[in-house]
Amino acid sequence: MEEDVNPPQDPSPAIPEDDTTEAPPAAPAGRRNLFIGLGLGLAIALVGPRLIGGNSSTANDAPDIAAAPVAAQTVSVAPARQGSVAETLTVTGTVQAADLLIVTPQVSGLQIRQVLVDVGDAVGVGQPLVIFDDATLRAQIQQAQAQVDVAIAQVEQQRANLAQAEATLAEAEANLGRYQSLQDQGAVSAEELDSRSTQTITARENVRVADAAVASAEATVRSRQADVDRLQTQLDYTVLRAPSSGIVAERLGSVGDVSSTSNEVLTLIQGNQLELAVTVPQAQLPQVTVGAPATITASTDASVQLEGAVQEIEPLVDPQTRTAQVIIRVPASERVRSGMFLNAAIQVGRRSGVTVPASAVLPQPDGSMQVWVLSPENTALARAVETGTRLPESVTGPARIEILEGLQPGEQVIVAGASYVQAGDSVTVSEDL
């Protein structure tokens, strides 16, 4: 029997001798793709931030933004100072003109042709205010000038008469002298000498009369010229000029009104000088002295802050109100007008007190006052205070406010930046604010 060349093969696959584990069953194709996608996504999430940011730190190493420190507020501070504070008496009154000039025409019977100013205008000395119609005056001046010319002609005529009388007198005197010599020689009679003497006396009298006529004619010329000058002066008065510098307070005349020397057309506040007439109770009157400084304010306009002085204390006390009038000189200001109602704080004494810059004191909604005090740790501490007198701005520094309660001398208060800090804020003090 012949042997098989190709022995029969085992249908089971061969297992390697050194592989003792079982091969896992093959996964389906769809599940295998899902696993691949999840792996890629995880790899991108982990490796992507490193590749893009170029930073090897993890997300846990990033800084905490919410925990970053807040920059400190920059402010300026000033110490509460112990010093002299003025004691004041607060009164009210009405503004009036210190010297009200009534401007009236200097010529009557002329119509107002033009009013050149209005109420509130500032005027200077000699400035035209009102112009009157001058046509009638110009006609009168022409007529008066013609009369002057006639009078001058009469003077010339009288001078000619005087010259003729003087010539006649000279001839009469010469004849009288000649007849006197002839009479001495017996050549003429005494009657003829008397006739010549009478002629001489008559000629002398004619000279005297002619000389008086010349003087009268010259006087007439002066009279006529005076009329011209008077009318010329009235012509100058047709332009009504300001007698003094000041402010127009009232405009009483209108175009078409007829002028009268007894009726005013304008009133001027001389030099724009105003005064405040206030009433002071009898009990407080001894505290007020002439020359005492006074701070003038307005309840309706916070920008009115003027420094005046007591000018006069009226000697009489009103028996009904038991008050006296005190006059305070008001410095010139565009915000102050005659007739305004103002307040005045008259200085009546001085006392020692604590003050801080006015900008450090902040009004609160409930009407109280507050300052921010700088603590030793450079934090802002709110402090309620009671305020007193306000000291106005001066050449030595800004306005200050007296602190009656709530601060001790030397404590530092926040000035610049006080409106922006809050309780507990850390602040940086700067000298440049």
Backbone torsions as a table, in degrees:
resi	resn	phi	psi	omega
1	MET	NA	142.0	-177.8
2	GLU	-89.4	147.3	176.5
3	GLU	-81.3	147.3	174.5
4	ASP	-70.9	134.4	176.7
5	VAL	-74.1	-41.1	-179.1
6	ASN	-105.8	108.2	179.9
7	PRO	-69.8	158.3	-179.6
8	PRO	-68.7	139.7	-177.8
9	GLN	-90.0	145.3	176.6
10	ASP	-75.7	125.6	-178.3
11	PRO	-66.2	-17.6	179.0
12	SER	-80.6	141.6	179.9
13	PRO	-68.3	155.1	-178.0
14	ALA	-81.4	141.5	179.3
15	ILE	-109.3	128.0	179.9
16	PRO	-62.2	151.3	-175.9
17	GLU	-70.6	-36.1	-175.8
18	ASP	-91.8	5.8	179.2
19	ASP	-106.5	107.8	-174.0
20	THR	-101.3	-5.7	-178.4
21	THR	-94.2	160.1	178.2
22	GLU	-91.8	135.5	178.5
23	ALA	-71.3	132.2	179.5
24	PRO	-67.0	153.4	178.0
25	PRO	-68.2	146.4	-178.8
26	ALA	-66.1	133.0	179.8
27	ALA	-77.9	150.9	175.9
28	PRO	-64.2	154.8	-175.2
29	ALA	-64.1	-39.3	-177.7
30	GLY	-66.0	-43.6	-179.9
31	ARG	-66.8	-35.5	179.3
32	ARG	-63.8	-38.6	177.6
33	ASN	-66.5	-35.4	178.1
34	LEU	-64.4	-43.8	178.3
35	PHE	-61.8	-39.8	-179.8
36	ILE	-63.8	-42.7	-179.4
37	GLY	-64.3	-42.8	178.6
38	LEU	-63.6	-37.4	179.9
39	GLY	-66.3	-43.3	178.8
40	LEU	-63.9	-42.9	179.5
41	GLY	-60.4	-42.6	178.8
42	LEU	-65.3	-38.0	179.2
43	ALA	-65.7	-40.2	179.0
44	ILE	-66.4	-40.6	-178.7
45	ALA	-63.4	-34.5	-177.5
46	LEU	-84.8	-39.7	-172.3
47	VAL	-93.9	-27.2	-174.6
48	GLY	-56.5	-52.3	-179.8
49	PRO	-56.7	-32.4	179.1
50	ARG	-69.8	-40.9	-178.3
51	LEU	-69.6	-37.9	-176.8
52	ILE	-78.1	-50.6	-175.9
53	GLY	-80.8	-17.0	-178.5
54	GLY	65.3	23.9	-177.3
55	ASN	-121.2	131.3	-177.1
56	SER	-85.9	-3.6	-179.1
57	SER	-76.3	154.2	179.9
58	THR	-90.4	174.6	179.8
59	ALA	-62.0	-27.9	-179.9
60	ASN	-70.9	-18.9	-179.0
61	ASP	-86.0	-7.1	-178.4
62	ALA	-66.7	144.0	-178.4
63	PRO	-69.1	149.5	178.3
64	ASP	-85.6	104.9	-176.0
65	ILE	-63.8	-40.9	-178.4
66	ALA	-63.0	-25.2	-177.4
67	ALA	-91.3	3.3	-179.4
68	ALA	-66.9	140.9	-178.6
69	PRO	-70.1	144.0	177.5
70	VAL	-85.8	136.9	-178.8
71	ALA	-65.6	143.4	-178.9
72	ALA	-73.6	144.7	177.4
73	GLN	-70.1	135.5	179.0
74	THR	-93.3	125.9	-176.2
75	VAL	-138.0	170.4	169.0
76	SER	-118.8	152.8	-176.8
77	VAL	-129.0	161.8	176.5
78	ALA	-147.3	147.3	-179.0
79	PRO	-81.7	149.6	169.3
80	ALA	-71.1	125.0	-172.6
81	ARG	-108.1	141.1	171.5
82	GLN	-90.6	126.9	-178.1
83	GLY	-163.7	-169.7	-178.4
84	SER	-85.5	131.2	-179.8
85	VAL	-122.9	133.9	-178.5
86	ALA	-75.3	136.1	170.7
87	GLU	-90.3	130.9	-173.4
88	THR	-124.3	157.3	173.7
89	LEU	-117.0	116.9	-177.0
90	THR	-90.9	124.5	179.9
91	VAL	-135.2	169.3	179.5
92	THR	-128.0	158.6	179.6
93	GLY	-172.4	-175.0	-175.8
94	THR	-115.5	138.3	177.9
95	VAL	-76.9	136.4	177.5
96	GLN	-142.1	164.1	179.2
97	ALA	-72.8	134.3	177.0
98	ALA	-67.7	-36.7	178.5
99	ASP	-146.1	102.5	-178.4
100	LEU	-93.5	115.4	179.8
101	LEU	-91.8	128.9	175.4
102	ILE	-94.7	120.0	-177.3
103	VAL	-100.7	117.8	179.7
104	THR	-119.8	154.1	176.8
105	PRO	-65.0	152.7	177.0
106	GLN	-101.3	5.5	176.6
107	VAL	-143.9	141.8	-177.8
108	SER	-104.3	159.4	173.1
109	GLY	85.6	8.5	-179.5
110	LEU	-111.2	144.3	178.5
111	GLN	-82.2	144.5	174.6
112	ILE	-73.9	123.0	-180.0
113	ARG	-95.6	-31.2	-177.1
114	GLN	-159.4	137.6	172.2
115	VAL	-110.1	118.3	-169.4
116	LEU	-91.4	-10.6	-176.4
117	VAL	-128.3	166.2	178.1
118	ASP	-133.6	170.9	-179.0
119	VAL	-60.1	132.5	179.6
120	GLY	94.6	-10.7	179.9
121	ASP	-72.1	140.4	173.7
122	ALA	-88.0	133.8	-177.8
123	VAL	-127.8	155.4	177.2
124	GLY	-109.7	168.6	-179.2
125	VAL	-61.0	130.2	178.4
126	GLY	82.6	-0.5	-179.3
127	GLN	-70.7	134.5	178.0
128	PRO	-62.3	133.9	-179.6
129	LEU	-113.2	-47.4	-176.7
130	VAL	-136.9	141.2	177.2
131	ILE	-117.1	127.7	178.5
132	PHE	-101.1	158.1	177.4
133	ASP	-69.0	125.4	-174.6
134	ASP	-111.7	11.0	-176.3
135	ALA	-62.2	-43.6	-179.0
136	THR	-64.4	-42.6	179.8
137	LEU	-64.2	-39.8	179.9
138	ARG	-64.3	-38.0	177.0
139	ALA	-66.0	-40.5	178.0
140	GLN	-65.3	-36.4	178.3
141	ILE	-64.8	-41.9	178.7
142	GLN	-62.2	-41.9	179.4
143	GLN	-65.6	-43.0	179.9
144	ALA	-65.9	-35.5	178.5
145	GLN	-67.2	-36.1	176.3
146	ALA	-64.1	-38.6	177.7
147	GLN	-67.0	-32.6	175.0
148	VAL	-64.4	-42.9	179.8
149	ASP	-62.1	-40.7	177.8
150	VAL	-62.8	-43.8	-179.7
151	ALA	-63.4	-37.4	178.0
152	ILE	-65.1	-39.3	177.3
153	ALA	-63.9	-38.9	178.1
154	GLN	-65.2	-35.0	177.0
155	VAL	-62.8	-44.8	179.9
156	GLU	-62.5	-39.0	178.6
157	GLN	-64.6	-43.5	-179.9
158	GLN	-68.4	-32.9	176.5
159	ARG	-68.0	-36.2	176.2
160	ALA	-65.5	-41.2	176.8
161	ASN	-62.5	-38.9	178.7
162	LEU	-64.7	-41.1	179.7
163	ALA	-63.6	-39.7	178.7
164	GLN	-66.6	-41.3	179.0
165	ALA	-64.9	-38.4	178.3
166	GLU	-66.3	-37.3	177.3
167	ALA	-65.9	-42.3	177.8
168	THR	-62.4	-40.0	178.6
169	LEU	-64.6	-41.7	179.9
170	ALA	-63.0	-40.0	178.6
171	GLU	-67.1	-41.6	-179.9
172	ALA	-64.3	-40.5	179.6
173	GLU	-67.4	-37.1	177.9
174	ALA	-66.2	-42.6	177.7
175	ASN	-64.2	-40.1	-179.8
176	LEU	-62.5	-40.6	178.9
177	GLY	-66.4	-38.9	178.9
178	ARG	-67.3	-44.2	179.3
179	TYR	-67.1	-28.2	177.5
180	GLN	-66.3	-40.7	178.4
181	SER	-66.8	-41.5	179.4
182	LEU	-66.0	-38.2	-180.0
183	GLN	-66.9	-34.9	177.1
184	ASP	-65.0	-28.7	179.1
185	GLN	-88.4	-5.3	-180.0
186	GLY	80.4	15.9	-177.6
187	ALA	-82.6	-26.6	178.9
188	VAL	-126.9	160.1	-178.6
189	SER	-82.6	165.5	178.2
190	ALA	-65.5	-31.8	-179.8
191	GLU	-64.7	-41.3	178.3
192	GLU	-64.9	-36.8	177.8
193	LEU	-66.3	-39.2	178.0
194	ASP	-64.6	-36.8	179.2
195	SER	-63.5	-43.7	178.9
196	ARG	-65.6	-35.5	179.0
197	SER	-65.7	-40.0	179.0
198	THR	-66.1	-39.6	178.3
199	GLN	-62.1	-37.8	179.7
200	THR	-67.0	-42.9	178.9
201	ILE	-62.4	-41.7	179.7
202	THR	-63.8	-42.9	179.8
203	ALA	-63.9	-38.3	178.5
204	ARG	-64.2	-40.2	178.7
205	GLU	-66.8	-36.6	178.0
206	ASN	-63.5	-37.0	177.5
207	VAL	-63.5	-41.9	-179.2
208	ARG	-64.0	-42.1	179.6
209	VAL	-65.9	-42.3	-180.0
210	ALA	-64.3	-38.5	178.6
211	ASP	-64.3	-40.2	178.0
212	ALA	-65.9	-35.7	178.6
213	ALA	-65.2	-39.2	177.1
214	VAL	-62.9	-45.0	179.7
215	ALA	-61.5	-40.3	179.2
216	SER	-65.3	-41.2	179.3
217	ALA	-65.8	-38.9	177.6
218	GLU	-65.5	-37.2	176.6
219	ALA	-64.4	-37.4	177.2
220	THR	-63.3	-38.7	177.3
221	VAL	-61.7	-45.1	-179.4
222	ARG	-63.8	-37.8	178.5
223	SER	-64.9	-44.9	179.1
224	ARG	-64.9	-37.6	178.7
225	GLN	-67.8	-35.1	176.5
226	ALA	-62.6	-38.5	176.5
227	ASP	-61.7	-42.2	178.2
228	VAL	-63.0	-44.8	-179.8
229	ASP	-62.4	-41.1	179.3
230	ARG	-62.5	-44.7	179.1
231	LEU	-67.2	-35.0	178.3
232	GLN	-65.7	-38.5	176.7
233	THR	-63.7	-42.6	177.0
234	GLN	-63.0	-33.4	176.7
235	LEU	-64.5	-39.8	176.1
236	ASP	-63.3	-32.2	-179.5
237	TYR	-74.1	-9.7	177.0
238	THR	-69.6	-11.9	169.7
239	VAL	-108.4	106.8	-178.9
240	LEU	-82.4	120.5	-174.8
241	ARG	-110.5	156.7	-178.8
242	ALA	-70.2	124.6	178.3
243	PRO	-73.8	-15.4	-178.5
244	SER	-157.9	160.2	174.5
245	SER	-73.8	150.0	-179.8
246	GLY	168.2	-162.1	-179.2
247	ILE	-119.1	136.2	178.3
248	VAL	-69.4	116.8	-179.4
249	ALA	-91.4	-40.9	-178.8
250	GLU	-139.9	144.8	173.9
251	ARG	-119.2	103.0	-172.5
252	LEU	-99.6	-23.9	-179.8
253	GLY	-96.7	150.0	179.6
254	SER	-130.1	162.7	178.4
255	VAL	-59.8	130.8	-179.7
256	GLY	100.4	-17.6	177.1
257	ASP	-67.3	147.1	178.0
258	VAL	-92.6	131.7	-174.9
259	SER	-72.1	150.7	174.8
260	SER	-149.1	137.0	-178.6
261	THR	-68.5	-7.8	179.8
262	SER	-104.0	-2.4	-179.0
263	ASN	-116.0	125.2	179.5
264	GLU	-77.5	150.5	177.3
265	VAL	-113.1	-23.2	179.6
266	LEU	-146.7	157.9	167.4
267	THR	-127.4	141.4	-177.7
268	LEU	-121.5	139.4	168.9
269	ILE	-86.7	105.9	-172.2
270	GLN	-62.4	125.7	178.5
271	GLY	64.1	14.2	-175.7
272	ASN	52.9	32.0	-178.5
273	GLN	-91.2	119.6	-179.6
274	LEU	-112.0	161.6	176.2
275	GLU	-142.3	154.9	-179.7
276	LEU	-110.1	118.2	178.7
277	ALA	-95.1	109.5	-178.1
278	VAL	-113.4	159.0	177.0
279	THR	-108.2	132.2	-178.7
280	VAL	-118.2	129.5	177.5
281	PRO	-59.0	148.8	-177.7
282	GLN	-56.1	-40.0	-176.6
283	ALA	-65.8	-28.6	-177.2
284	GLN	-99.9	-4.1	-177.4
285	LEU	-60.4	-37.8	179.8
286	PRO	-62.5	-19.1	-179.8
287	GLN	-76.4	-21.2	-174.7
288	VAL	-89.4	134.9	178.4
289	THR	-128.3	149.5	176.5
290	VAL	-64.6	133.3	-178.3
291	GLY	94.6	-8.2	-179.5
292	ALA	-64.8	134.9	178.7
293	PRO	-66.7	151.5	180.0
294	ALA	-143.2	131.2	175.8
295	THR	-93.6	123.7	-174.5
296	ILE	-105.5	127.7	-179.6
297	THR	-135.0	168.4	177.8
298	ALA	-126.5	133.9	179.6
299	SER	-67.2	-26.3	-176.2
300	THR	-98.6	-3.9	-177.6
301	ASP	-146.8	102.1	-176.9
302	ALA	-66.3	-18.1	-178.7
303	SER	-77.0	-12.1	178.0
304	VAL	-79.9	104.4	177.6
305	GLN	-139.2	93.6	-174.6
306	LEU	-119.1	150.5	178.5
307	GLU	-109.2	110.0	178.1
308	GLY	-113.1	-165.6	179.8
309	ALA	-153.0	149.6	178.0
310	VAL	-68.7	122.3	-177.7
311	GLN	-100.3	-34.5	-174.6
312	GLU	-155.2	144.1	173.6
313	ILE	-118.5	115.1	-177.7
314	GLU	-61.7	139.0	-175.0
315	PRO	-75.8	-15.6	-175.3
316	LEU	-102.4	142.4	174.7
317	VAL	-106.1	131.3	-179.9
318	ASP	-64.8	121.7	-177.7
319	PRO	-68.7	-18.5	-179.8
320	GLN	-84.3	-48.1	-176.0
321	THR	-97.1	-11.5	-177.3
322	ARG	57.2	41.4	177.1
323	THR	-129.0	158.5	176.4
324	ALA	-122.9	152.7	180.0
325	GLN	-90.6	133.3	177.8
326	VAL	-120.0	132.3	-178.8
327	ILE	-101.1	125.6	178.8
328	ILE	-115.0	125.5	178.1
329	ARG	-71.9	129.7	-177.9
330	VAL	-105.9	125.2	177.0
331	PRO	-66.7	155.1	-177.7
332	ALA	-62.5	135.7	179.2
333	SER	-156.2	140.5	178.8
334	GLU	-69.8	-17.6	-176.5
335	ARG	-91.4	-6.7	-177.1
336	VAL	-109.0	131.2	179.8
337	ARG	-129.1	151.4	176.2
338	SER	-60.9	135.1	-178.3
339	GLY	98.8	-10.8	179.6
340	MET	-70.3	152.2	176.7
341	PHE	-101.5	118.6	-174.4
342	LEU	-128.6	163.7	175.3
343	ASN	-105.1	152.3	177.4
344	ALA	-139.6	130.0	174.6
345	ALA	-104.7	101.4	-177.3
346	ILE	-86.2	129.1	178.2
347	GLN	-73.4	123.0	-178.8
348	VAL	-117.4	-1.4	179.1
349	GLY	174.4	-175.0	178.8
350	ARG	-139.3	150.8	177.5
351	ARG	-145.4	167.2	178.7
352	SER	-87.5	136.6	-179.4
353	GLY	-158.7	170.4	179.2
354	VAL	-99.0	131.4	-179.6
355	THR	-130.5	153.7	174.9
356	VAL	-135.3	160.9	175.0
357	PRO	-56.1	140.5	-176.5
358	ALA	-60.6	-32.2	-178.4
359	SER	-71.5	-11.3	178.4
360	ALA	-83.6	-16.2	-177.3
361	VAL	-94.3	122.7	-175.4
362	LEU	-113.8	123.1	175.8
363	PRO	-71.2	143.8	-179.0
364	GLN	-106.7	160.3	-178.7
365	PRO	-57.7	-29.3	-179.3
366	ASP	-85.6	5.9	178.7
367	GLY	92.8	-6.2	178.7
368	SER	-81.8	174.0	179.3
369	MET	-119.3	149.1	-176.2
370	GLN	-143.4	147.9	170.9
371	VAL	-127.7	158.6	173.6
372	TRP	-102.5	121.7	-179.1
373	VAL	-99.1	136.9	178.5
374	LEU	-84.7	121.0	179.5
375	SER	-80.5	166.2	176.5
376	PRO	-59.3	-24.6	179.7
377	GLU	-89.0	11.4	-179.4
378	ASN	61.0	43.0	171.7
379	THR	-117.4	157.6	-176.9
380	ALA	-90.0	126.9	178.7
381	LEU	-119.2	126.1	179.1
382	ALA	-75.5	136.9	-179.9
383	ARG	-137.8	119.4	175.3
384	ALA	-75.1	137.4	-177.1
385	VAL	-134.0	158.0	172.4
386	GLU	-108.9	124.3	-174.4
387	THR	-98.1	158.3	178.2
388	GLY	-125.7	-122.5	-175.7
389	THR	-73.4	139.9	173.2
390	ARG	-93.8	125.5	178.2
391	LEU	-95.2	120.8	-174.6
392	PRO	-67.9	163.0	176.6
393	GLU	-62.4	142.6	-179.4
394	SER	-141.8	-179.3	179.8
395	VAL	-67.1	-19.4	-178.8
396	THR	-87.6	-10.9	179.8
397	GLY	163.5	178.7	-179.0
398	PRO	-73.3	174.8	179.8
399	ALA	-63.3	146.3	-179.6
400	ARG	-129.7	158.9	179.8
401	ILE	-125.6	135.8	178.1
402	GLU	-75.4	136.0	176.7
403	ILE	-106.5	112.3	-178.9
404	LEU	-80.3	-38.3	179.7
405	GLU	-145.2	146.5	173.2
406	GLY	114.1	-15.5	-179.3
407	LEU	-135.8	150.8	173.6
408	GLN	-111.5	148.7	177.7
409	PRO	-55.1	136.6	178.1
410	GLY	97.5	-20.7	178.2
411	GLU	-65.0	139.6	-178.2
412	GLN	-89.4	127.4	177.5
413	VAL	-114.5	147.7	-179.9
414	ILE	-79.0	131.3	-178.4
415	VAL	-108.4	-80.5	176.6
416	ALA	-71.7	127.3	-177.8
417	GLY	93.5	0.8	-176.9
418	ALA	-63.3	-27.5	-177.3
419	SER	-78.1	-8.3	-173.5
420	TYR	-112.3	-9.8	-177.8
421	VAL	-87.8	159.4	175.7
422	GLN	-128.1	165.2	-176.1
423	ALA	-58.1	129.4	177.6
424	GLY	87.1	-4.7	179.5
425	ASP	-63.7	138.6	169.9
426	SER	-78.9	136.6	-177.1
427	VAL	-127.6	154.6	174.2
428	THR	-113.0	124.5	-177.6
429	VAL	-86.5	126.3	179.6
430	SER	-121.5	138.8	178.5
431	GLU	-85.7	-11.3	-174.2
432	ASP	-86.8	-11.7	-178.5
433	LEU	-77.4	NA	NA
